[in-house]
């Protein structure tokens, strides 16, 4: 039944919603009527008596008004119940809404304030956004939702009361005196059954059950010759998925069969998945508890009332919980085609007993086993093939993990993703642990190295390109076991000083018996990819974009500008001497990782003052496409663009090519693609060139594009030549004043913050030693 919008709005004016529950804000009369509605038999009786009197007596005006008023209240209450039931599904999906908050410390838990029921959410910093999850137990297959739960965070399936002890829905327990008798609570129904034991091994390998245990155990966790890991569950027969084996501590395997729990929902509202033992409910209902009564399949039963949901189940209502007894069907050794229905359980038909089995043209003798795949193994039993199958539990990975199936294993696992460090633009750095910082030094620096095993080191050489404050990556050098690979501008590659053509591969060995196993190839989207046998890879676009990836085994073993890769970005600005630096000491941190002599610098003197600023309208114009969600496939819902916008605003102020903003666009697009976002042709949309080192862009290349901002700062304005000349002279004077002011600030900053040893040319013997 659907409620019209106008009526819903009228009802909503008298109601309020809190925690996905509609609460009536009516008077005490309405609440009394609500209580009467919970007793339908009494209300019906009263209404019947009232209508009987109406037929025998004349109703005066006052009685008519009273009757109509009560009808209106009853209609109102019915509408409230309908709205409440419709709100169940919406309430299950309810969470935090609004704009996502930005954050800086990637992967760390974030404490949120000012949000109602904030304790219900766990928030972490992911891809620059604060993302919150509500960790509640699943109620997807719960038919009866508890509307009286005291939990203000989660909506819960109605629990059970058994022998005075409350149990949550999904709880399973056994009788201490009779360990083979088990109980399971599902949505206010307790199913009582006796499990049947099953043995996969010979009698001489069986160990009797210990006190409190039901079934004997087999020494050695193997089934059909396939090894079962500790804690792993295995379906002993894919023809009977309720027969389950489990490997416990001490390398012991026990197998048992249990019956399926009794479900609240009708048979027509149940479904059974192909690889599961028991059916599930497909609908959800919310009922208010009626004290001393049981709700089952939309029926109401009084306390101590017995009922039979089906011919195989007997139930009794006790203290609001339905206690149901159901027998476990015996374990059959015959195949399904040799079974017939025998009342509640199937039975085997008399069939010919054979001593061999045939599968896919291969003949197997009795008790012979074989593996089908990492998840399934089979055994020939009296001419019948019985196959077991590993049961994989659902796994939820953390933000820095990905779900993968290791080679030769059945179940997928959460494996830590490779750490990535990105360098782009004038250069901006994103460390392995997600820390963003910018550093415009024009020398050679240690970017990343294995500071413990000394397996590799990566050096980055920056170039000032004729500017006073800016710089860009120029070359990347990888040192790997006597191999020196140089990645230069325009995708030039040198191996030990000799230029090579791509693709390139080196699988030779060395004196230590280790092969280089290095390959370098061109990428379809432009750039090159260098891969090594260590799992280390370097992506380079031939201009200024660089991304280094290292496997998780190097976590906590790295050093350099890319950080220590220990899972926390707070200590990534740690210098060579082990001293941690703050965000306002980036220059000190970066120069501690300086390598090479004075000749490695493209500027004689480094300008360490804050990057120059420019007319705000200029970065607003060039960087606007990063704020247009459609340009990058709505990636801004997955990855926070704020760091890339800040990088873009810095780069356009001193840009020798006219298209420096495209560097930030490319870095953002690359990270979006790595997160799995399908990107449109953003380069065509933004007029950014495909080949990064061939740029002759001017302001006119972007003025006509509607994605960019207001280009009024580019226009001369005015009508006469003299007016334009005066404006140009005035602009020149402002530039001189700004340059003088910057120089004063620079000198003061140098005197105050920069040690003299960084300002004087060093002799070669005073160069900091390399990491090797």
C-alpha atoms as one frame of an Amber mdcrd trajectory, in Angstrom:
protein
   0.000   0.000   0.000   1.365   3.394  -0.979   0.668   6.658   0.837   0.037
   9.824  -1.128   2.569  12.615  -0.858   0.123  15.116   0.593  -1.088  12.719
   3.279   2.486  11.723   4.087   3.398  15.403   4.537   0.416  15.983   6.812
   1.359  13.003   8.958   5.022  14.006   8.983   4.076  17.352  10.531   2.891
  15.486  13.605   5.788  13.011  13.662   9.537  13.155  13.988  12.219  10.748
  12.781  15.112   9.725  15.011  17.580   6.895  14.426  15.552   5.717  11.429
  12.472   5.306  13.682   9.283   7.330  13.289   8.110   8.584  16.670   4.569
   9.852  17.075   4.207  13.302  18.584   0.465  12.950  19.300  -1.402  13.502
  22.537  -1.983  10.966  25.279  -5.266   9.963  23.615  -3.351   8.937  20.488
  -0.922   6.932  22.610  -3.799   5.140  24.319  -5.217   4.288  20.911  -1.808
   2.980  19.891  -1.870   0.649  22.880  -5.340  -0.480  21.920  -4.075  -1.205
  18.412  -1.639  -3.728  19.917  -4.663  -5.661  21.214  -6.657  -6.258  18.022
  -9.109  -8.726  19.587 -10.220  -6.291  22.286 -10.566  -3.424  19.819 -12.589
  -5.579  17.450 -14.919  -6.614  20.258 -15.474  -3.026  21.318 -16.128  -1.921
  17.762 -18.606  -4.789  17.287 -20.474  -3.797  20.426 -20.467  -0.177  19.356
 -21.871  -0.980  15.906 -24.517  -3.224  17.515 -25.674  -0.358  19.699 -25.688
   1.966  16.664 -28.224  -0.313  14.956 -30.532  -0.446  17.972 -30.402   3.170
  19.149 -30.457   6.545  17.571 -27.086   8.263  17.609 -27.111  11.874  18.691
 -24.769  14.542  17.297 -22.305  14.196  20.135 -21.993  10.446  19.596 -21.524
  10.973  15.876 -18.641  13.377  16.496 -17.064  10.975  18.978 -17.368   8.086
  16.531 -15.871  10.070  13.647 -13.066  11.318  15.877 -12.132   7.787  16.894
 -12.200   6.677  13.233  -9.826   9.512  12.310  -7.430   8.498  15.102  -7.504
   4.857  14.011  -6.783   5.842  10.379  -3.970   8.060  11.605  -2.452   5.211
  13.619  -2.684   2.812  10.646  -0.901   5.351   8.462   1.820   5.704  11.111
   2.339   1.939  11.182   2.602   1.839   7.382   5.130   4.657   7.375   7.121
   2.918  10.101   7.220  -0.348   8.161   8.248   1.461   4.990  11.045   3.178
   6.873  12.689  -0.110   7.878  14.577  -0.545   4.624  15.591   3.094   4.541
  16.731   2.913   8.143  18.989  -0.013   7.423  20.836   2.046   4.865  20.954
   5.167   7.010  24.381   6.608   7.714  26.200   9.898   7.756  25.287  12.291
   4.973  26.607  15.634   3.774  29.910  16.853   2.345  32.995  14.756   3.050
  35.610  16.327   5.299  39.229  16.573   4.164  42.073  14.994   6.141  45.866
  14.808   5.965  47.059  11.717   7.866  46.304   8.878   5.476  45.076   5.636
   7.050  44.700   7.038  10.566  41.509   6.924  12.595  39.766  10.290  12.844
  37.756  11.381  15.863  34.615  13.223  14.803  32.850  15.773  16.958  29.537
  17.526  16.732  27.787  14.544  15.101  24.921  12.799  16.828  25.753   9.200
  17.796  29.328   9.646  16.604  30.333   6.619  18.705  28.378   4.488  16.247
  30.823   5.237  13.445  34.486   4.448  12.908  36.104   7.092  10.738  39.451
   6.873   8.958  41.351   9.042   6.504  41.161   7.464   3.033  42.416   9.167
  -0.117  42.266  12.564   1.559  38.665  12.161   2.796  37.265  11.280   6.215
  35.237   8.136   5.539  33.026   6.611   8.212  31.612   3.103   8.451  28.896
   1.864  10.751  30.082  -1.522  11.957  26.790  -3.266  12.700  25.953  -6.982
  12.469  24.253  -7.940   9.222  20.457  -8.206   9.296  19.973  -8.769   5.573
  18.291 -12.146   6.081  16.474 -11.286   9.323  12.684 -11.563   9.109  11.886
 -10.064  12.531  13.629  -6.803  13.453  13.570  -5.755  17.101  11.880  -2.354
  17.381  12.484  -2.190  21.158  16.268  -2.562  21.056  18.193  -0.297  23.425
  21.096  -0.073  20.960  21.103   3.494  19.609  23.655   2.630  16.908  22.486
  -0.519  15.173  19.190  -2.052  14.227  19.190  -5.640  15.407  17.442  -8.868
  14.662  15.146  -9.943  17.475  16.923 -12.218  19.925  15.775 -15.170  22.010
  15.154 -16.031  25.665  15.959 -19.622  26.591  15.792 -20.890  30.176  16.031
 -17.337  31.442  19.194 -16.524  29.471  19.021 -13.968  26.602  20.754 -14.849
  23.314  21.405 -12.625  20.304  20.100 -13.702  16.927  22.718 -15.939  15.279
  24.034 -17.301  18.591  24.711 -21.030  18.762  25.385 -23.095  21.870  25.299
 -26.665  23.161  24.076 -28.416  26.281  27.000 -29.026  28.701  25.411 -32.298
  29.859  24.558 -33.411  26.311  27.218 -31.887  24.008  25.620 -33.412  20.887
  22.448 -31.430  21.520  22.812 -27.971  19.955  20.687 -24.825  19.941  20.594
 -21.895  17.548  18.701 -18.607  17.841  17.384 -16.948  14.683  14.946 -14.023
  15.009  13.242 -15.078  18.301  13.156 -18.787  17.292  15.406 -21.342  19.029
  15.984 -24.545  17.036  16.911 -27.571  19.134  18.535 -30.517  17.357  21.002
 -33.361  17.838  24.035 -33.325  15.574  25.284 -36.492  13.856  29.009 -37.258
  13.818  30.910 -38.412  10.755  34.408 -39.838  10.400  36.792 -39.304   7.485
  39.543 -41.609   8.783  40.069 -45.212   9.867  39.107 -46.334  13.361  42.733
 -46.668  14.457  43.240 -42.931  13.756  40.171 -41.791  15.700  40.463 -40.031
  19.049  37.507 -40.238  21.427  35.758 -36.940  22.214  36.909 -35.113  25.318
  34.441 -34.022  28.028  32.157 -31.354  26.620  32.758 -32.468  23.011  30.354
 -34.445  20.868  32.314 -36.034  18.031  35.596 -37.963  17.820  38.479 -36.392
  15.904  40.848 -37.638  13.213  44.551 -37.117  13.709  45.781 -34.920  10.861
  43.711 -32.274   9.120  43.292 -33.905   5.734  40.170 -34.709   3.771  40.361
 -36.708   0.547  44.112 -36.150   0.643  43.717 -32.362   0.715  45.226 -30.432
   3.645  42.862 -28.285   5.725  44.307 -25.246   7.508  43.644 -24.673  11.208
  40.266 -22.976  11.671  39.261 -23.779   8.075  35.829 -25.314   7.441  35.207
 -27.872   4.703  31.950 -29.170   3.272  32.546 -32.912   3.486  30.174 -33.645
   0.621  28.925 -31.201  -2.007  25.810 -33.412  -2.205  25.083 -32.703   1.477
  26.333 -29.230   2.341  25.125 -29.503   5.938  27.890 -32.041   6.622  30.818
 -29.860   7.696  34.345 -30.664   8.897  36.641 -28.312  10.786  40.321 -28.403
  11.677  40.940 -27.494  15.312  44.122 -26.836  17.258  46.411 -29.805  17.579
  45.933 -30.735  13.907  42.653 -32.574  14.567  39.710 -32.873  12.169  36.117
 -33.341  13.343  33.008 -33.682  11.151  29.324 -33.342  12.047  25.941 -32.656
  10.483  23.315 -30.298  11.921  19.813 -29.531  10.786  18.877 -26.129   9.419
  17.380 -23.652  11.895  13.664 -22.924  11.782  12.950 -19.628  10.027  10.322
 -17.041  10.884   9.373 -16.196   7.322   6.925 -18.226   5.187   8.290 -20.741
   2.678   7.372 -18.379  -0.167   9.730 -15.757   1.310  12.749 -18.053   1.606
  15.622 -18.652  -0.800  18.524 -21.076  -0.819  21.766 -20.248  -2.590  23.399
 -23.048  -4.598  26.491 -23.370  -2.377  24.757 -23.105   1.011  23.230 -25.670
   3.333  20.232 -23.708   4.634  17.698 -21.262   3.183  17.471 -17.577   4.135
  14.628 -15.099   4.543  14.273 -12.562   1.740  11.985 -10.035   3.468  12.091
  -8.073   6.705   9.368  -7.060   9.109   9.332  -4.966  12.234   6.906  -5.818
  15.029   6.405  -4.457  18.467   6.925  -7.113  21.095   3.767  -8.445  22.743
   4.612  -9.558  26.254   4.153 -13.273  26.832   3.281 -13.986  23.190   5.242
 -15.298  20.200   5.186 -14.008  16.619   5.774 -16.693  13.994   5.036 -16.426
  10.245   2.764 -13.402  10.872   0.794 -15.391  13.452   0.480 -14.635  17.149
   0.724 -17.495  19.675   0.023 -17.311  23.394   2.503 -18.495  25.990   2.857
 -22.321  26.262   0.952 -22.805  23.025   2.228 -25.635  20.813   2.210 -25.404
  17.019   3.760 -27.197  14.015   5.194 -24.982  11.230   5.712 -28.135   9.121
   5.419 -31.881   9.536   9.053 -32.168  10.674   9.076 -29.373  13.281   7.308
 -29.036  16.634   7.346 -25.660  18.412   6.237 -24.244  21.751   5.862 -20.582
  22.695   7.753 -19.895  25.918   8.260 -16.368  27.273   8.062 -14.701  23.857
  10.437 -17.182  22.157   9.430 -20.064  19.901  11.292 -23.227  20.969  11.336
 -25.682  18.042  12.555 -29.298  17.886  13.747 -30.619  14.541  15.554 -33.898
  13.814  18.820 -34.046  11.862  18.600 -36.197   8.759  21.047 -39.139   8.571
  24.229 -38.993   6.492  23.754 -40.958   3.275  26.557 -42.671   1.379  24.657
 -42.881  -1.918  24.558 -40.279  -4.678  21.492 -38.013  -5.006  20.226 -39.989
  -8.017  19.915 -43.051  -5.746  17.886 -41.248  -3.040  14.132 -40.976  -2.454
  11.972 -38.954  -0.091  11.004 -40.754   3.118   8.850 -38.273   5.003  11.081
 -35.618   6.562  14.391 -37.030   5.303  15.647 -38.813   2.153  16.850 -42.406
   2.143  19.032 -44.519  -0.130  17.480 -46.791  -2.722  19.068 -50.229  -3.047
  21.677 -49.871  -5.775  24.453 -51.936  -7.228  27.680 -51.689  -5.214  30.683
 -51.119  -7.428  34.402 -51.136  -6.693  35.460 -48.302  -9.004  34.408 -44.832
 -10.167  34.754 -43.041 -13.480  35.215 -39.277 -13.803  36.022 -37.403 -17.026
  37.285 -40.594 -18.644  39.531 -41.548 -15.713  38.835 -44.652 -13.613  39.428
 -44.525  -9.851  39.412 -47.496  -7.503  37.468 -47.659  -4.249  38.805 -45.206
  -1.559  41.111 -43.563  -4.101  41.285 -39.745  -3.828  42.162 -36.950  -6.246
  42.171 -33.144  -6.349  39.877 -31.285  -8.711  41.278 -27.793  -7.894  42.618
 -25.945  -4.815  39.065 -25.843  -3.369  37.694 -29.292  -4.187  38.887 -32.902
  -3.752  37.089 -36.212  -4.336  37.027 -39.815  -3.135  35.602 -42.969  -4.706
  33.279 -44.704  -2.198  31.566 -47.933  -3.296  31.282 -46.725  -6.862  30.012
 -43.256  -5.853  32.075 -40.091  -6.114  32.006 -37.938  -2.991  33.653 -34.519
  -3.310  34.511 -32.125  -0.494  34.842 -28.364  -0.857  36.617 -25.715   1.189
  34.334 -23.097   2.729  35.657 -19.543   2.418  34.539 -17.033   5.010  33.640
 -13.488   3.923  36.577 -11.131   4.380  36.571  -7.346   4.615  39.909  -5.741
   3.806  41.316  -2.551   5.262  41.880   0.514   3.057  45.543  -0.365   2.442
  44.737  -3.984   1.534  43.285  -5.760  -1.477  41.515  -9.095  -1.769  43.619
 -11.600  -3.711  43.790 -15.375  -4.058  47.380 -16.593  -3.510  48.581 -19.147
  -6.078  47.632 -22.701  -5.145  45.213 -21.637  -2.389  41.429 -21.813  -2.375
  40.269 -18.793  -0.400  41.178 -15.178  -1.126  43.100 -13.219   1.488  43.611
  -9.583   2.336  47.096  -8.726   1.142  48.724  -5.392   1.792  48.951  -3.290
  -1.350  52.261  -2.042  -2.681  53.461   1.282  -1.340  53.565   4.082  -3.905
  55.458   7.357  -3.853  54.550  10.010  -6.423  56.507  13.049  -7.620  55.070
  15.562 -10.083  55.105  19.198 -11.134  57.195  21.815  -9.329  57.980  19.052
  -7.547  55.262  17.910  -5.205  55.725  14.694  -3.276  53.245  12.135  -1.983
  55.134   9.684   0.235  54.589   5.954   0.609  52.405   6.707   3.642  50.354
   9.411   1.904  52.096  12.541   3.212  51.957  15.518   0.800  54.685  18.175
   0.689  56.364  20.448  -1.872  60.081  21.147  -2.247  61.690  23.217  -5.008
  65.353  22.306  -4.532  67.344  22.137  -7.806  69.979  19.530  -6.814  70.265
  15.740  -6.564  68.508  13.928  -3.713  68.001  10.426  -2.373  64.380   9.713
  -3.249  64.042   6.216  -1.767  66.382   3.442  -0.656  66.429   0.168   1.222
  68.310   1.388   4.270  68.481  -2.056   5.910  69.074  -4.643   3.194  70.732
  -2.152   0.803  69.085  -3.848  -2.169  68.389  -0.669  -4.118  68.534   3.108
  -4.099  66.749   5.716  -6.239  68.110   9.220  -6.788  66.229  12.189  -8.182
  67.857  15.119  -9.957  65.838  18.343 -10.185  66.261  21.181 -12.689  65.362
  24.818 -12.039  64.744  25.455 -15.786  65.937  29.035 -15.497  63.513  30.032
 -12.715  64.350  31.625  -9.376  62.167  29.540  -7.077  60.817  26.542  -8.996
  62.229  23.226 -10.162  61.098  20.060 -11.919  62.291  16.443 -11.930  64.931
  15.970 -14.615  66.349  12.445 -14.275  65.757   9.351 -12.131  68.584   6.927
 -11.363  68.084   3.402  -9.994  71.065   1.536  -8.511  70.428  -2.176  -8.267
  73.135  -4.820  -7.593  75.819  -3.351  -9.813  73.285  -2.077 -12.333  72.778
   1.660 -12.877  69.648   2.651 -14.805  69.103   6.281 -15.758  65.684   7.517
 -16.907  66.019  10.928 -18.545  64.040  13.566 -20.378  62.084  12.594 -23.493
  62.124   8.926 -22.342  65.859   8.486 -22.892  67.151   5.405 -21.021  70.766
   4.549 -20.167  72.058   1.306 -18.649  75.479   1.706 -16.980  76.075   4.834
 -19.094  75.035   3.322 -22.446  71.823   4.381 -24.099  69.430   1.527 -24.897
  66.330   1.273 -27.039  62.978   0.116 -25.712  61.640  -2.389 -24.951  64.574
  -3.616 -22.895  65.027  -6.770 -20.798  67.992  -8.068 -18.804  67.781 -11.534
 -17.210  71.514 -12.030 -16.710  73.093 -13.241 -13.479  75.850 -11.803 -11.309
  78.564 -13.105  -9.015  76.130 -13.536  -6.123  73.919 -15.810  -8.175  71.119
 -13.256  -8.381  69.721 -12.232 -11.742  68.841  -8.643 -12.489  65.523  -9.538
 -14.132  64.949  -5.952 -15.210  62.497  -4.970 -17.934  61.653  -1.543 -19.356
  58.746  -0.999 -21.735  56.647   1.800 -23.130  53.125   2.333 -21.802  50.088
   2.745 -24.042  49.076   5.975 -22.317  52.590   7.410 -22.661  55.684   7.080
 -20.499  57.728   4.022 -19.582  57.570   1.356 -16.875  60.653  -0.180 -15.255
  60.131  -3.457 -13.369  62.604  -5.485 -11.287  62.666  -8.934  -9.717  62.418
  -7.291  -6.272  58.864  -6.189  -7.022  60.113  -2.608  -7.315  58.713  -0.639
 -10.267  59.202   2.926 -11.537  56.843   4.767 -13.877  58.282   7.839 -15.645
  56.599  10.119 -18.205  59.847  11.573 -19.566  59.157  15.056 -18.221  58.282
  15.422 -14.524  55.832  12.696 -13.403  57.375   9.846 -11.432  55.831   7.042
  -9.399  57.772   4.449  -7.399  56.054   1.257  -6.171  57.575  -1.171  -3.664
  56.094  -4.412  -2.255  54.861  -4.559   1.334  57.927  -6.576   2.391  59.904
  -3.307   2.446  57.581  -1.721   4.978  59.631  -0.012   7.668  62.895  -0.510
   5.744  62.986   2.589   3.542  64.364   6.114   3.847  64.657   9.242   1.710
  62.291  11.917   0.430  59.544   9.303  -0.024  59.469   8.576   3.713  60.028
   5.473   5.818  56.930   3.477   4.713  55.859   2.473   8.212  52.112   3.047
   7.820  52.047   6.531   9.364  52.597   9.786   7.505  53.258  11.771  10.676
  56.978  10.912  10.759  57.677  10.952   7.018  59.678  14.187   7.289  62.515
  12.408   9.105  65.965  13.554   8.064  69.120  11.554   7.467  70.172  12.144
  11.081  66.902  10.651  12.383  65.447  14.012  13.438  61.764  14.549  12.682
  60.826  17.864  11.051  57.589  19.783  10.996  55.657  20.931   7.945  57.395
  24.318   8.117  60.831  22.642   8.005  60.532  20.818   4.688  63.643  22.575
   3.346  65.788  21.264   6.217  64.371  17.748   5.845  64.850  17.577   2.070
  68.391  18.959   2.081  69.452  16.345   4.615  68.904  13.810   1.800  70.987
  15.797  -0.664  73.619  13.753  -2.542  76.323  14.742  -5.006  78.460  17.888
  -5.033  77.700  21.493  -6.031  77.786  20.560  -9.712  74.588  18.534  -9.260
  72.650  21.773  -8.608  71.254  23.838 -11.472  71.202  27.021  -9.363  74.248
  28.478  -7.651  72.216  29.603  -4.698  69.003  28.054  -3.499  66.046  30.347
  -2.788  64.407  28.844   0.250  61.713  31.421   0.962  58.089  30.468   0.483
  57.105  29.917  -3.180  56.153  33.131  -4.944  52.536  34.166  -5.076  50.741
  35.678  -8.039  47.440  37.225  -8.971  44.754  34.976  -7.466  42.742  35.160
 -10.647  45.522  33.398 -12.566  45.474  30.109 -10.557  41.694  30.369 -10.329
  41.599  30.387 -14.113  44.066  27.581 -14.801  43.115  25.201 -11.954  39.336
  25.361 -12.263  38.978  22.028 -14.207  40.064  20.160 -11.055  36.872  21.437
  -9.419  34.658  20.239 -12.272  33.682  16.709 -11.283  32.746  15.472 -14.772
  36.192  16.207 -16.229  37.745  13.348 -14.237  34.817  10.928 -14.189  33.426
  12.100 -10.819  36.636  10.925  -9.185  36.261  13.625  -6.528  33.947  11.237
  -4.648  36.832   8.748  -4.323  39.933  10.951  -4.184  40.166  14.383  -2.594
  41.434  16.865  -5.228  42.442  19.566  -2.717  46.160  18.637  -2.646  46.289
  18.641  -6.437  44.488  21.989  -6.603  47.024  23.472  -4.168  49.857  22.057
  -6.300  48.333  23.531  -9.443  47.971  26.977  -7.862  51.642  26.914  -6.928
  52.870  25.727 -10.325  51.125  28.301 -12.514  52.756  31.273 -10.760  56.203
  30.619 -12.245  55.656  28.449 -15.299  58.178  28.498 -18.196  56.025  26.356
 -20.531  52.547  27.861 -20.192  50.935  24.511 -19.342  52.269  23.637 -15.883
  48.723  23.182 -14.598  48.480  20.067 -16.776  51.061  18.369 -14.535  48.637
  18.438 -11.591  45.804  17.292 -13.855  47.899  14.323 -15.036  48.895  13.332
 -11.486  45.284  13.471 -10.302  44.078  11.457 -13.300  46.799   8.852 -12.750
  45.782   8.336  -9.116  42.087   8.148 -10.083  42.901   5.466 -12.647  44.844
   3.533 -10.023  41.724   3.564  -7.814  39.694   2.016 -10.618  37.868   5.131
 -11.848  36.934   5.074 -15.540  38.216   8.384 -16.885  36.920  10.267 -19.925
  39.351  11.967 -22.325  40.320  14.687 -19.884  43.256  15.876 -22.018  41.010
  16.701 -24.959  38.543  18.395 -22.628  41.228  20.573 -20.992  43.460  21.148
 -24.060  46.398  19.571 -22.243  48.978  18.099 -24.671  49.505  14.346 -24.728
  53.283  14.497 -25.067  54.382  16.268 -21.920  57.751  17.633 -23.145  56.411
  19.236 -26.337  54.663  22.328 -25.097  54.327  25.723 -26.703  51.163  26.714
 -24.893  49.983  30.269 -24.365  47.056  31.765 -22.533  45.080  31.767 -25.781
  45.273  27.939 -25.804  42.842  27.850 -22.866  40.835  31.091 -22.996  38.135
  29.686 -25.271  37.585  26.591 -23.091  34.518  26.877 -20.839  36.064  24.543
 -18.241  38.609  27.180 -17.267  37.889  30.179 -15.079  37.491  33.891 -15.681
  40.180  35.059 -18.184  39.665  38.763 -17.485  43.118  39.054 -15.880  44.640
  38.292 -19.324  42.888  41.174 -21.096  44.461  44.619 -21.427  41.161  46.487
 -21.131  40.709  50.182 -21.980  40.530  51.826 -25.404  43.762  53.744 -26.105
  47.404  52.886 -26.602  48.529  55.385 -23.965  46.230  53.822 -21.417  47.616
  50.367 -22.169  51.176  51.735 -21.927  50.444  53.275 -18.514  48.957  50.016
 -17.323  52.024  48.122 -18.537  54.375  50.564 -16.783  52.353  50.298 -13.598
  52.469  46.507 -13.799  56.258  46.646 -14.314  56.656  48.819 -11.235  54.597
  46.406  -9.168  56.787  43.522 -10.321  59.942  45.403  -9.282  58.470  46.189
  -5.875  57.360  42.590  -5.399  60.806  41.298  -6.418  62.537  43.631  -3.974
  60.163  42.615  -1.216  60.782  38.923  -1.927  64.534  39.448  -1.801  64.259
  41.162   1.585  62.101  38.359   2.928  64.514  35.823   1.502  67.567  37.376
   3.149  65.786  37.644   6.498  64.585  34.046   6.269  68.057  32.769   5.388
  69.687  34.584   8.294  67.076  33.327  10.712  66.482  29.707   9.658  69.154
  28.386   7.306  72.480  27.065   8.685  75.572  28.509   7.076  76.760  25.087
   5.946  73.916  24.963   3.418  74.779  28.372   1.948  78.505  27.910   1.363
  79.814  25.788  -1.513  80.987  22.461  -0.156  84.163  20.650  -1.032  83.567
  17.233  -2.628  84.953  15.425   0.427  82.270  17.054   2.606  79.409  15.659
   0.552  77.117  13.452   2.691  77.991   9.809   2.067  75.612   7.827  -0.115
  73.289   5.351   1.477  75.291   2.327   0.197
